[in-house]
Amino acid sequence: MPEHSRGSYWQAGLENADWIEPDLGLTKDGHLVVNHNEWLGETTNIAEIPELAHLRTSRSWMDNGRLVNITAEWFIFDMTLEQVKKVRIRQDNRYPWRPKHFDDIFEVLTFEEYLQLMRNLTVDLGKPFGVIPELKSPKVYNQGRSYPRYFEDRAILTLNHYGWANITANVNRTAHSDLKLSPLGDLPKGTVLGPSAWQSFDLDTAEYLAQHTDTPVVALCEDLPWIFTPHGLDHLAGFAQIVSFWKDAFVAGAESLFRARNVTWDAQEIRRMGGFIEPQNLAREIHSRKMAFSPYTLYDSRQEMGYLCQTQKESNSLVACPRNRTEELLLFFSLGADYLFVENIPEVINLRTKFDSCSDM
């Protein structure tokens, strides 16, 4: 199914996922919508809608010290919900093995529609699925808003309204007088909704979410070298229950990963913070701080795995480099991964069953 569509969420439910993730953006008129990127050109038919052609533009912003430069795209924050709803979702052309016969069927969902769908899945399939929204580039979406936490507060209030979170701190509810929520369908008596968690790559946002809800927070980290030190993990442990790192941090290690990505760091700062944690110790160091971890993304086996040791002739990795998806999954099962962010769920379930069987022998 095309990603982040109604069909893909139903498929994830039928394939027995435990959590089903939406990525959230904010429209020009203040509606939360579900899409992986902050732009729509790669995964929709928007380029074929003449009345939206004038919205195509180029944008740049800083994301955790990294310049993001996107050219000739349609950005969600430049569009109204009415305009977004004219678009239909398509498969990303970068993945030729994904079938295209569901292209141009599904519209972009609002966050409310996603949450109502999750309630429906819970009732219809008899399983309490977890919701785990990621707030994409919050500082970008907050630019030009009349109050500073528009994106975060709005998501918090919507999640709370649909029964997945309790607000415990002071959120300015009066600032959301324009927040229109769709009516809820009654849940059958005794229905138990699944767990919830927040995700964000922006650590300021992750801390804010931890302070304002009872919902656990997943700190997503990619291009912040200081995080991969003992003191960096100490900082995360102050507000996050789960950390989610790019998987190669557990194989090649942080230093090799950042060198390959041309990410620079202050060597003195890294030394003051205890130095980079060796990849073979990273899982243990996370668990020692009472945090869970969830590596991302474990791709479909038809896709390149993306490890440095598979693309470079030499690797200083102290962890055996996975040569296929079976080895990859067995590695993270052995490391004690608490969650896995995966594609092709049935494939993973089969391999997890194999691992459990071997562990019981």
Buried (B, 14 or more C-beta within 10 A) or exposed (E): BBBBBBBBBBBBBEEEBBBBBBBBBBBBEBBBBBBBBBBBBBBBBBBEBEEBEEBBEEBEBEBBEEEEEBEEBBBBBBBEBEBBBBBBBBBBEEEEEBEEEBBBBBBBBBBBBBBBBBBBBBBEEEBBBBBBBBBBBBBBBBEEBEEEBBBBBBBBBBBBBBBBBEBEEEBEEEBBEEBEEEEEEEBEEEEEBBBBBBBBBBBEBBBBBBEBBEBBBBBBBBBBBBBBBBBBBEBBBEBBBBBBBBBBBBBBBBBBBBBEBEBEBEEEEBEEBBBBBBBBBBBEBBBEBEBBBBBBBBBBBEBEBEBBBBEBEEBEBEBEBBEEBBEBBBBBBEBEBBBBBBBBBEBBBEBBEBBEEEEEE
